[in-house]
Amino acid sequence: MKKIFLFAAAAMVSLSSCVQTDEVYTGKLNEMGFKSAVTRGIIQSNDDMTYPIAVTAVWDDTQNGEFASYFEKAKFVYDEGTSLWKGEPARYWPTSGDMQFLALCPYPISNVAHTYKANGEIEKLVWGTIENNLMDQHDVLFSDLLCVDAPQTSAQPLLFHHAYAQLNVTFKKTDSAATVVLKSVKVNNVYINGQLTVTPAVGGPSTAEWTVGLPVPRFFLPANPTSVESGTLDATLEAVTPFAPTPVLVIPSAQTEIIIEYTIDGHAHTYTHTLTGNWEMGYKYTYNYTINVNEIIFNCTVEEWKTPAVDGGSTTI
């Protein structure tokens, strides 16, 4: 198996029934809520970040550096009225102590395993295997570790990172009367599925490591695909407005090649673009292509007549 290292982080919150306390609190219960700094679909901006998150929390009730699980993989959903994420069901702060949160997106997270340090802090979250070979790919996000005192009365900020790299392509033609049709575009030998291990750090960003299998080709799909293998675009290109198929999410790795198939006035052409460098986690790569449609034009000249020397060329009769 191949391993690829990345930066990332996540946060989760949910009440654990195994946490016991004799403390009596008669004041107001403070519901936990989060706000995001950054599924189906790719999250292009912070406005797109409305998907449920899964949060894991640990709690040190005596503030002596010894933590216990408070909840694992708790579901927090986006509330449009407040633009915050709230527990489903609601999760509440303890009345004192230190807390740490780590989150993943999207929810549900059915195959995440947790490991803890000797003092009870979160050591790793292992998320595997992530299947992302769907027609409508989903983003994968993880957060930095959030460390706060309990209780808090306001929503707490979670900073999420993208675990994938995003590939985008755009196409147009040069100004001409020719009909140029983009038939298909695919990127070869990319990693789509894998196991993600997230390691949080107190006071710093989380790190992440991908374990991947075999590389596969991946088509850039139209807006409403019928199959993940249906790579036919049949997009007639313009000279001004570029055409852009759906982006492709890939596990960060060495860049490979993009294969472009198109026609000019019905005649088929193929172009292979060999790429260099690496695709890095959290980066959006955009490749802009202009298909050069050069009209066949001739500049014709005629050589002057040559006058040969002939015998008897001038005769007087």
C-alpha positions in Angstrom: 0.0 0.0 0.0 1.2 3.5 -0.8 1.3 6.2 1.8 0.8 9.9 1.2 1.2 12.5 3.9 -1.0 15.6 4.2 -2.1 18.3 6.6 -5.7 18.2 8.0 -8.0 18.3 11.0 -11.6 17.7 12.2 -14.0 18.2 15.2 -16.8 16.1 16.7 -19.1 16.6 19.7 -21.5 14.1 21.4 -22.5 13.3 25.0 -21.0 10.0 26.3 -23.1 8.0 28.7 -20.0 6.6 30.3 -18.8 10.0 31.8 -19.7 10.1 35.5 -19.7 13.1 37.8 -21.0 13.9 41.2 -21.0 17.6 40.6 -24.3 19.4 41.0 -25.0 22.4 38.7 -28.1 24.5 39.1 -27.5 27.2 36.5 -28.3 27.4 32.8 -27.4 24.5 30.6 -25.1 25.6 27.8 -25.7 23.9 24.5 -22.6 23.2 22.4 -22.3 24.8 19.0 -19.6 25.3 16.4 -18.9 27.6 13.6 -16.7 26.6 10.6 -13.8 28.5 9.1 -13.8 26.9 5.8 -21.6 15.9 1.5 -22.1 15.6 -1.5 -20.5 18.2 -3.6 -17.3 20.1 -3.5 -16.9 22.9 -1.0 -15.5 25.8 -3.0 -16.0 28.5 -0.4 -17.1 29.0 3.2 -20.6 29.6 2.0 -20.7 26.0 0.7 -19.8 24.6 4.1 -23.3 23.5 5.3 -22.8 19.8 5.7 -23.2 17.8 8.9 -20.0 17.2 10.8 -18.9 14.4 13.2 -17.2 15.5 16.4 -15.2 13.6 19.0 -14.5 15.2 22.4 -12.4 14.4 25.5 -12.8 16.0 28.9 -10.4 16.6 31.8 -12.8 17.3 34.7 -10.1 17.9 37.3 -7.7 19.9 35.0 -4.8 17.7 35.9 -4.0 16.5 32.4 -6.0 13.3 32.6 -8.7 13.1 29.9 -11.6 10.8 29.4 -13.9 10.3 26.4 -16.9 12.7 26.4 -18.3 11.5 23.1 -17.3 10.0 19.8 -18.6 10.7 16.3 -21.4 12.9 17.5 -23.5 14.4 14.8 -23.7 18.2 14.5 -26.0 19.7 11.8 -26.0 23.1 10.2 -28.7 25.5 11.4 -29.6 28.0 8.7 -31.1 30.5 11.1 -27.8 30.9 13.1 -25.3 29.6 10.6 -23.9 27.4 13.3 -23.7 23.6 13.9 -25.7 22.1 16.7 -25.8 18.7 18.1 -28.5 16.2 16.9 -29.5 15.5 19.7 -28.3 18.6 21.5 -25.0 18.3 23.4 -24.2 20.2 26.5 -21.1 21.6 28.2 -19.9 20.2 31.6 -19.7 22.9 34.3 -15.9 22.9 34.5 -12.8 21.3 33.2 -10.7 21.2 30.0 -12.0 19.9 26.7 -10.6 18.9 23.3 -12.5 18.5 20.1 -11.6 17.0 16.8 -14.0 16.8 13.8 -14.5 15.2 10.4 -16.8 16.0 7.5 -19.0 14.7 5.9 -21.3 12.8 8.4 -22.1 9.9 8.8 -18.8 8.5 9.6 -19.4 4.8 9.9 -15.8 3.4 9.7 -13.7 5.7 11.9 -11.5 4.2 14.6 -10.1 6.2 17.5 -6.9 5.8 19.4 -6.0 7.6 22.6 -2.8 8.6 24.4 -2.0 7.3 27.9 -3.4 10.5 29.4 -6.7 10.1 27.4 -6.0 12.8 24.8 -7.0 11.9 21.2 -4.0 10.4 19.5 -5.4 9.5 16.0 -8.6 9.1 14.0 -8.4 6.4 11.3 -11.0 6.9 8.6 -11.1 4.1 6.1 -11.8 3.1 3.6 -13.2 6.3 2.0 -15.1 5.5 -1.2 -15.1 8.5 -3.5 -15.6 7.1 -7.0 -19.1 8.4 -7.3 -20.7 10.5 -10.0 -21.0 13.4 -7.5 -17.9 13.3 -5.5 -17.9 14.4 -1.9 -15.3 16.6 -0.2 -13.4 15.2 2.8 -12.5 17.6 5.6 -10.8 17.4 8.9 -10.2 19.9 11.7 -7.5 21.2 13.9 -7.7 20.2 17.5 -9.9 22.7 19.5 -8.8 23.1 23.1 -11.0 25.2 25.4 -12.1 25.5 29.0 -15.6 24.3 30.0 -18.2 25.7 29.9 -18.4 28.1 27.0 -21.4 30.3 26.2 -20.7 31.0 22.5 -20.2 28.9 19.4 -16.6 27.6 19.1 -14.5 28.0 15.9 -13.4 24.9 14.1 -10.8 25.2 11.3 -11.2 22.5 8.7 -8.8 21.5 6.0 -9.4 19.7 2.7 -7.9 16.2 2.5 -8.1 16.1 -1.3 -6.6 18.1 -4.2 -9.1 19.6 -6.6 -8.5 19.4 -10.4 -10.3 21.8 -12.8 -10.2 22.1 -16.6 -11.6 24.8 -18.9 -11.8 24.9 -22.7 -12.4 27.4 -25.4 -11.3 27.7 -29.1 -9.6 30.4 -31.0 -11.8 32.8 -32.9 -12.9 31.0 -36.1 -16.0 29.6 -37.9 -14.9 26.0 -37.3 -17.1 23.8 -35.1 -15.0 22.4 -32.3 -16.6 19.8 -30.0 -15.0 18.6 -26.8 -15.7 14.9 -26.7 -14.1 13.8 -23.4 -11.4 14.7 -20.9 -9.8 12.3 -18.4 -6.9 12.3 -16.0 -4.9 9.1 -15.8 -3.5 7.1 -12.9 -5.0 9.1 -10.0 -5.9 7.9 -6.5 -9.6 8.2 -5.6 -10.2 5.9 -2.6 -8.0 5.3 0.5 -7.7 5.3 4.2 -7.1 8.6 6.0 -5.3 8.8 9.3 -5.6 12.2 11.1 -3.2 13.1 13.9 -4.1 16.2 16.0 -1.6 18.5 17.7 -2.1 20.7 20.7 -1.5 24.3 19.6 -0.8 23.5 15.9 -2.4 22.0 12.8 -3.4 18.4 12.5 -1.5 16.2 10.1 -2.9 13.5 7.9 -1.6 10.5 6.1 -3.3 8.7 3.2 -2.9 5.0 2.5 -3.9 4.2 -1.1 -4.3 1.3 -3.4 -4.0 1.2 -7.2 -4.4 4.3 -9.4 -7.3 4.6 -11.8 -8.3 6.8 -14.7 -11.0 9.4 -13.9 -13.2 11.3 -16.4 -14.2 14.9 -16.0 -18.0 14.5 -16.0 -20.8 16.7 -17.3 -23.2 18.5 -15.0 -25.8 15.6 -14.9 -23.9 12.4 -15.6 -25.6 9.0 -16.0 -22.6 7.0 -14.9 -19.1 7.6 -13.5 -17.8 5.9 -16.7 -19.9 8.1 -19.0 -17.2 10.5 -19.9 -18.9 11.9 -23.0 -19.1 15.7 -22.9 -20.0 16.7 -26.5 -19.6 20.3 -25.6 -19.4 22.8 -28.5 -16.7 25.3 -27.7 -16.8 29.0 -28.0 -14.1 31.6 -28.5 -15.1 33.8 -25.6 -16.9 31.8 -22.8 -14.9 28.8 -21.6 -16.6 25.5 -21.0 -15.8 23.7 -17.6 -16.9 20.2 -16.7 -17.3 19.1 -13.1 -14.0 19.2 -11.1 -12.3 16.0 -10.0 -11.1 15.3 -6.4 -8.0 13.2 -6.1 -5.8 12.1 -3.3 -2.6 14.2 -3.3 0.2 12.5 -5.3 2.6 13.1 -8.2 0.8 14.7 -11.2 0.2 12.5 -14.2 -1.4 13.4 -17.5 -4.7 14.7 -19.0 -6.1 13.1 -22.2 -8.3 15.4 -24.3 -10.4 14.1 -27.2 -12.1 16.6 -29.5 -13.2 17.1 -33.1 -12.7 20.0 -35.5 -15.5 20.0 -38.2 -16.1 16.4 -37.4 -12.5 15.2 -37.6 -11.2 13.5 -34.5 -8.1 14.7 -32.6 -6.4 13.6 -29.3 -4.1 15.7 -27.2 -2.1 14.3 -24.2 -0.9 16.9 -21.7 1.9 15.5 -19.5 2.0 17.2 -16.1 4.9 17.7 -13.7 5.1 18.3 -10.0 2.8 17.2 -7.2 -0.9 17.7 -6.4 -0.9 18.9 -2.8 -3.7 18.6 -0.2 -6.1 21.5 -0.1 -5.0 23.1 -3.4 -7.2 23.8 -6.4 -5.5 23.3 -9.7 -7.0 24.8 -12.9 -5.8 23.9 -16.3 -7.0 26.3 -19.0 -6.9 25.0 -22.6 -7.5 26.9 -25.9 -7.8 24.7 -28.9 -6.0 26.5 -31.8 -8.2 26.3 -34.9 -6.0 27.5 -37.7 -7.9 27.9 -40.9 -6.1 26.4 -44.0 -5.1 29.4 -46.1 -2.7 29.6 -49.1 -0.6 32.5 -50.3 -0.2 31.8 -54.0 2.5 33.2 -56.2 3.3 32.6 -59.9 6.9 32.6 -61.1 7.4 34.7 -64.1 7.8 33.2 -67.6 11.4 32.3 -68.4 12.7 33.1 -71.9 14.8 30.3 -73.3 17.6 30.9 -75.8 16.6 29.2 -79.0 18.3 28.9 -82.4 16.6 31.1 -84.9 14.7 33.0 -82.4 14.8 36.1 -84.5 14.4 35.6 -88.3 14.2 38.2 -91.0 12.4 37.0 -94.1 
